[in-house]
């Protein structure tokens, strides 16, 4: 009995002890822990060391007393104007910023104009630098008058500042100092690809750049002056001057995995700067889907430095073909070389192999505007061993997006020297313009910063590219612009019929008649009465390009461009507009034409024959976004526009080149009632123009001239025509919405 | 089994040895334990007593009970912040490690009161309300860990939000005394009001070694891009005043200036603008004639007329945010809350969270020297853009400015994105307000690609039972040159696919079929929450479809020639 009691007591004691420990344990911080965990909705095992952060409860003082701003002392601080002047004098050299080292007033008068120093005799200029200068001179920013310039570019080759290089320009310091416009480098832009030399590869250029901005490859975050310098990519000598190859991605594959997961093939530096990462790559190499190959065979005396792994590595290195790996890998490793940037970067980007950056402290190319997280994987050299598991953890949706972004970025900013230079200039222009600068969305989504001019509008919804992304729709009406070249003599002229037909469209907001005829404007009452306003504008100089002027009076997103002799019915206009609403960034219209490569003559040909495909829709009857008026006028060089004006021809071809270069897509042909060409009026001047045999030859010439400026053929063929649903189907005509189109 | 038998057989032998002394001992122990249990139970199941009990300071601790730490005069001072610090040089990434959640762990130091040798505290305010809110928010978040060994980021509980209330040298010494300080590595300091008179530095003057600084009012010269985080200056009005969201659109005033501490030079310029443009501008200043006791922070005046602040901000399209002695201004937060587009004039200022937020869509930044042109510049902005900016401004406030919690967690998320860049939040996630997130369409295949014909296509044919029509489809499809593969999905579980063609009854018009499909559509639409299908009136046909044209010259002559 007693024994039982004792057992009970000891059992109870034990149980209570256990319970006590369970509930609260030792009185102290533990209750706080458990309460805290409950407050956060339960959680971990409660195995915690240290004290958690307590939620203190008493009435605290605010961090800012609030009345501080009222005190005299606060208010009477240094005059902001003086402060700005002090900044400008203090922050120089490595601390240069736009606010302190750039003279904005030079850009006030003439806008953002760039002057290139005339090339001096006897100065050798490398091919790459010549391409850079040519790109600037061919751009719309170029001015040959230094007094108009806002930015100055040297004609002295500063690209290669490696003293051991054959392209190294000697005595640059004195040459630069002797330039009369140098002004301590203020408002100058200095391009550089290579700086420093073996063994330490510093980022010193070997001459004093003063207050000049640097557009430099392989720049480190430490030396990079944010908002002042521009980081550019390292590009090879053979990089095309303009146009450039397209990205290698031809089609998306789903799932997006390729034969290899991660590849690299390159030199290994046994000693010195930048050798650590490449020397460690073999740890991660698995000879299956992660193939990281290095070779010691480079330089004259590699045998002297070679280490135990060299022979094995070299043998493995020779087993794989670089091109094959590049095009069959999901990710490509881009480790630093002697300098931070390497050629691997652009190669991977073009090959749609997502770059995995392993170059700590490299300020990535155009980092000011490009969000590299969407087009590359930024790794950390310190975490090399984690790289395989990191890339494997990336979801396939993300890989698909990364891969497409590499192609977008390559084609938008990197595929030619011209694009690299223009991107650099546009970035600087954005800083100068400030409040009208491009938003990040414009830089990082199709069609990219070079094709989106922020001066047109600061509102994204005014551009044809962002409707879906912003969840908005274009304005549901259009403005018709009729290009009139013949005097108004009779009331049966086609232009009047066209006016009436277009005005009847339910989507028509207004009609603009562009009077490009030598005869004076007809009296107001000669125009037919319509339900929509008709605005008559006299063309500037009566030249062809004036039909694509971004007139203030165009208030709608859509423009219906018409020749005066076009024959269109209201139904056709209505239908074309509904189609355009689905494709607001493309040209949607009726008369289609095609281009082809004439291999006998080695040039592009133009054809108006009825064919099974087309690549142009003529602007005699087409709907497109009004932004293209702005682009045509402000983006295209005057050389092309002048050519069009002189010939009074090809403006429609140029517009098609432009839109296809921007969208990378063909225009859209919609179905029409009758064949366009046959219905044209015999006596109109336009028709006589068509009859002119020279006219056709001119158009061939235009094509080739345009293609050379664009650096390639931007036009894309299409085999598709958009017809109304039920078009020519064997159902009752009464059930069809656009029945006029079928009637002959 | 064997052991327990042995033990129990030994048991009775032990009992007689137990004396009364032991029994008393056991009973005492038992009662003590029982009492302890009851006491614990009381605390556990009597929530009110815990919350209100003034004696119970372990949970809601008072600052005054935090341990007092005396700083010796000779205690080491950290070095001044190193301007060349970047994540790859001054941040120890190994502490964050690889984790599948891609989330950093943040540790908060326990509260301590630092005093100098004569017992004067290092800060005049001690722990401020805002800093307490911030630390509480972090400790309630997923980032928090109380395990110092697992932490990647350390947040001191020393409040340095306002430099003016600090003793710089002693604060620095206190930082250096933190047990894991280690040259400030992986430490994060929050500061909103940096610098002091007369020249007001744009970053915290407290020497801090390599610590990261989340600072309000950085200039381009003090901000270490990619290392520091630029944060807003919190406005206490955010919590006090509830401004309902106002629909974007035109407002009564075009430009409004509400700041009280504007330098004379700029106020003169603003007054000149006011003269030129009259009613479109409202130029407010502090009230001089208010009776004592009225909250002057909540009133603004113009020529004797009193306006409620910040409510008046909702009456203007644009609101001026000029630099004061400091670059960061709490007014920015009020302006955003009101859905007024900030016109920021503070040269070299690094805008809050500029690493992730696209300020071009929510604000207008004008150089200070262009102040006289402000009106013309703002007039040139299309009104739809103004509306978009108004909406965006309000969204920025709601998501990133409205509380210390929002500011703190946004800062941590930015640092998290740097450490796990491949899992970083996207531009759209940071910048698109919910309304855009819902209405926008993002195509996963966004690259304009016209795929080549060469790999062809795979045909997938779904069939249930109608083998005859299946075979007809297969015969037709297999004639197509671009066909690479044909996949038949046999959807009848009760039958195996036929070896060869047999005659099976043809298509019958099934009435219930259409009804079922309508039900499907409704069901799917309700799952999607909206009708994702869009109606178009066009159809793609070959270029010469049904044209009066020789058939043999058409690429696709069969189409339409039924």
Interface residues (C-beta under 8 A of the other chain):
Chain A: X2 X3 X6 X9 X10 X12 X13 X16 X17 X19 X20 X23 X24 X28 X29 X31 X32 X33 X35 X36 X39 X40 X48 X49 X50 X51 X52 X53 X54 X55 X56 X57 X58 X59 X60 X61 X62 X63 X64 X66 X67 X68 X69 X70 X73 X74 X75 X77 X78 X79 X80 X81 X84 X87 X91 X95 X97 X99 X104 X221 X222 X226 X227 X249 X250 X251 X252 X360 X361 X371 X373 X374 X377 X378 X380 X381 X382 X383 X386 X389 X390 X391 X393 X394 X397 X398 X400 X401 X404 X407 X408 X434 X435 X437 X438 X439 X440 X441 X444 X445 X446 X457 X458 X459 X460 X461 X462 X468 X469 X470 X471 X472 X575 X578 X579 X582 X592 X610 X611 X612 X613 X614 X663 X664 X665 X666 X669 X670 X671 X716 X718 X719 X720 X721 X722 X723 X724 X725 X727 X728 X737 X738
Chain B: X11 X12 X15 X18 X23 X26 X27 X29 X30 X33 X34 X36 X37 X40 X41 X43 X44 X50 X58 X59 X60 X61 X62 X63 X84 X86 X88 X89 X93 X94 X98 X100 X108 X110 X111 X125 X126 X127 X128 X129 X130 X131 X132 X135 X136 X138 X139 X140 X144 X146 X147 X148 X149 X157 X159 X161 X162 X164 X165 X192 X193 X197 X198 X199 X200 X220 X221 X225 X226 X234 X236 X260 X261 X263 X265 X266 X286 X296 X297 X323 X324 X325 X330 X347 X348 X358 X360 X361 X364 X365 X366 X367 X368 X369 X377 X381 X382 X384 X385 X388 X417 X421 X422 X424 X426 X427 X428 X431 X435 X436 X438 X439 X440 X441 X442 X443 X444 X445 X446 X447 X448 X449 X450 X451 X452 X455 X536 X537 X538 X539 X540 X541 X542 X543 X544 X545 X546 X547 X549 X553 X554 X555 X556 X560
